[in-house]
Structure formats: structure tokens, C-alpha cells
């Protein structure tokens, strides 16, 4: 009911038992708000074409239901399976149709997500924040390179999912990252400006307040964002 069979092969056909091997293309409406830490439920919904509940009642055999141990989905982990019988009416007061629903939970592999995306971004942030201890204007070029690297990583990772009408965890994470890099860039520009005018007092003030404001603010926002995953 949530897709269509692409092939049906008869394995066994007797008076008391029939077995089929079915390949099917199924559809789903995933919620990507937690991407790339998202979890989803893949469903298989089976219902008779024309026989209602009075003519055909589906019953699930738990001993013969489940996921093959060799089933694999690269980059994902299976988080559980479940099955249930429900019914569906398409017209008011109509006799419902018996429907079997099989659910398979999946979640992204956290280790690969951290290594492939968050580790490079966090290294960029560490380098950028560390440059705040540099009192020379050359840190401007360093942070410009870090900003470009962050944009390229974001583009590569975000390209793996379809466009959605809401902000994902990745979007919020990158907003904080861009805000941090912009603040560091602005401080570098101001230091360059006052260095050229030989205003050492302003240079010291900008450097001191940058160290006091930018790292604590950035770390706090990142912590709040990751804590939201627990809600």
C-alpha cells in the first residue's frame, strides 16, 4: 500500500501453503529535522486488493516474521522491528480492509557521521578560535580560508538530502559555525584597520574582548544545539 511490487516470484504453491519472493519499490516521507543524526521507520504495508475484512483476514505469524541477519544498509544501523494488524476503510460505514504493517527502524551510524562531517568542522572552528590569540593581522587570511573550507564541507554534506521547508540540525549547526567564523573575521578586519593606523590601544581592546566573547558564546551555542538532540 506504500509502494508497488516490481517482481513477484512463486516459491511454493500447494493447497495449504503459498510462498512468494517479492521485490518492491516503497515510498516514505522522512523527517530530516535531526539530520545527520536522523532516525526513520521504513514500513511495508500489505492489504488485499479487493477482499474486505469479512472475506480475508490477515494474521501475522511472529515466528516467521522479522529481518534477515544478512540484511545491510550501508551507513545505517537497524534499530528494531515491529509488526501489527490494522484495518482501513475508504468509505464511511464501509467494511474495512485488513492490513498488515511491518516497521523497520533505522538510524545513521553516529561514528561515521562524526568522523566524516563534524570532525573536520570542529577542527576548522578550533583553528579559527585559536587564531584569536594571534595579535597580528595575518590571521585574517587564515580565517578566510577556514570560512571557505566550511562552506565547501557544508555544500557537500547538504547535497546528500532533498530540499526541505524546515531547518535541519545541520543547518543550525552551520549557522553557528558561520556566525563564529564571521565574528573572528570581523575582529581580524578591525585589528588590521587599527594596526595600519597604529592605534595599539584599540588593537589590544579588540583582541581582549574577542577572546572573552567569541569562544564562550560559540561553545555555549554548540552545547545547546547538541543538548536539543536529547529532547
C-alpha positions in Angstrom: 0.0 0.0 0.0 3.0 2.3 0.3 4.6 1.3 -3.0 4.4 -1.2 -5.8 5.8 -4.6 -6.5 8.4 -4.7 -9.2 8.6 -8.5 -9.4 6.7 -11.5 -7.8 8.2 -15.0 -8.0 6.3 -18.0 -6.7 8.5 -20.1 -4.4 5.8 -22.6 -3.2 2.2 -23.2 -4.3 0.2 -26.0 -2.6 -3.3 -26.4 -1.4 -2.3 -25.3 2.1 0.7 -23.1 1.7 2.0 -20.4 -0.7 5.3 -18.6 -0.6 6.5 -15.7 -2.8 9.6 -13.7 -3.2 8.6 -10.1 -3.9 10.8 -7.2 -4.9 9.1 -3.8 -4.3 9.8 -0.1 -4.6 8.5 1.6 -1.5 7.9 5.2 -0.6 8.4 7.1 2.6 8.2 10.6 4.0 11.2 11.0 6.2 11.6 13.7 8.9 15.0 15.2 8.3 15.0 17.8 11.2 17.7 15.9 13.1 19.9 15.3 10.0 22.6 14.0 10.1 21.5 12.3 13.3 18.1 11.4 11.9 16.2 8.1 12.5 13.5 6.8 10.4 10.9 4.0 10.2 10.8 2.0 6.9 7.3 0.4 6.6 5.9 -2.4 4.4 2.1 -2.2 4.3 0.2 -5.2 2.8 -3.5 -5.2 2.1 -5.8 -7.3 -0.2 -6.7 -5.7 -3.5 -10.5 -6.3 -3.4 -11.4 -8.5 -0.4 -12.5 -6.8 2.7 -12.1 -7.9 6.3 -15.1 -10.3 6.1 -13.7 -12.1 3.1 -10.0 -12.1 4.0 -8.4 -11.5 7.4 -4.7 -11.1 7.6 -2.8 -12.7 10.5 0.9 -12.2 11.2 2.9 -15.2 12.4 5.6 -13.8 14.7 7.8 -16.9 14.4 8.1 -16.3 10.7 8.4 -12.5 10.8 11.5 -10.4 11.0 14.6 -9.1 9.4 17.2 -11.4 7.8 20.5 -11.3 9.7 22.3 -10.6 6.4 20.3 -7.5 5.7 22.5 -4.5 5.4 22.1 -0.8 4.7 25.5 0.9 4.3 25.8 4.0 6.6 22.8 3.0 8.6 22.0 0.8 11.6 18.8 -1.2 12.2 17.3 -0.1 15.5 14.4 -2.5 15.7 11.5 -4.2 14.0 7.8 -4.5 14.8 4.6 -5.7 13.1 0.9 -5.2 13.7 -2.5 -5.8 12.1 -4.8 -2.8 11.5 -7.7 -2.0 9.2 -8.5 0.7 6.7 -11.9 2.0 5.5 -12.1 4.1 2.3 -15.8 5.0 2.5 -17.8 5.9 5.6 -19.5 2.8 7.2 -17.8 0.6 4.7 -16.4 -2.8 5.8 -12.7 -2.2 6.4 -9.8 -4.0 4.8 -7.4 -6.0 6.8 -3.8 -4.5 6.6 -0.5 -5.9 7.9 2.1 -3.3 8.7 5.8 -4.2 9.2 8.1 -1.5 10.6 11.9 -1.4 10.4 13.7 1.3 12.4 17.0 2.7 11.0 19.4 5.3 12.3 22.5 6.8 10.8 25.8 5.4 12.0 26.9 8.0 14.6 30.6 7.2 14.3 30.8 7.7 10.6 28.8 10.9 10.9 31.1 12.4 13.5 34.3 11.4 11.6 33.2 12.4 8.1 31.5 15.7 8.9 31.7 17.0 12.5 35.4 16.3 13.0 36.5 18.4 10.0 34.2 21.3 11.0 35.3 21.2 14.7 38.9 21.3 13.6 38.1 24.4 11.5 36.5 26.0 14.5 39.4 25.1 16.8 41.9 26.6 14.3 39.8 29.7 13.9 39.3 30.3 17.6 42.9 29.6 18.3 43.8 32.4 15.9 42.3 34.9 18.3 45.5 34.6 20.3 47.4 36.0 17.4 47.7 39.8 17.6 48.9 40.1 14.0 46.7 40.9 11.1 47.7 37.8 9.2 45.0 35.8 11.0 42.6 37.5 8.5 43.8 35.3 5.6 43.8 32.2 7.8 40.1 32.7 8.8 39.1 33.5 5.3 40.4 30.1 4.3 38.7 28.4 7.2 35.4 30.0 6.1 35.7 28.8 2.5 36.5 25.3 3.8 33.4 25.3 6.0 31.2 26.3 3.1 32.6 23.5 0.8 32.0 20.9 3.5 28.5 22.2 4.2 27.7 22.1 0.5 29.0 18.5 0.1 27.0 17.2 3.1 23.8 19.1 2.4 23.8 18.0 -1.2 23.0 14.4 0.0 19.5 15.3 1.1 16.5 16.8 -0.7 15.4 20.4 -0.2 13.0 20.7 2.7 10.9 23.5 4.1 12.4 23.5 7.5 15.8 23.9 9.2 17.7 20.7 9.9 20.2 20.1 12.7 22.9 20.5 10.0 21.6 23.9 9.1 21.5 25.2 12.7 25.0 23.8 13.3 26.4 25.5 10.2 24.6 28.8 11.2 26.5 28.8 14.5 29.7 27.9 12.6 29.3 30.7 10.1 28.5 33.2 12.9 31.6 32.1 14.8 33.8 32.5 11.7 32.3 35.8 10.8 32.9 37.2 14.3 36.5 36.1 14.1 36.8 37.6 10.6 35.4 40.9 11.8 37.8 41.0 14.7 40.6 40.4 12.3 39.5 43.2 10.0 39.2 45.6 12.9 42.7 44.6 14.1 44.1 45.2 10.6 42.4 48.6 10.4 43.7 49.8 13.7 47.1 48.3 13.2 47.5 50.3 10.0 46.5 53.5 11.9 48.9 52.5 14.7 46.2 52.6 17.3 47.7 49.9 19.7 45.1 50.6 22.4 42.2 49.7 20.1 44.1 46.6 18.9 44.5 45.4 22.5 40.9 46.1 23.3 39.6 44.2 20.3 41.9 41.3 20.9 41.0 41.1 24.6 37.2 41.3 24.1 37.3 38.8 21.2 38.9 36.3 23.5 36.3 36.9 26.2 33.2 36.9 24.0 33.6 34.7 20.8 34.9 31.4 22.2 32.4 31.2 25.2 29.5 32.3 23.0 30.3 29.7 20.3 30.8 26.8 22.7 27.6 27.7 24.6 25.6 27.7 21.3 27.1 24.4 20.2 26.3 22.8 23.6 22.7 24.0 23.5 22.3 22.6 20.0 23.6 19.2 20.8 21.5 19.1 24.0 18.4 19.6 21.8 19.0 16.1 20.4 18.2 14.7 23.8 14.7 16.4 23.9 
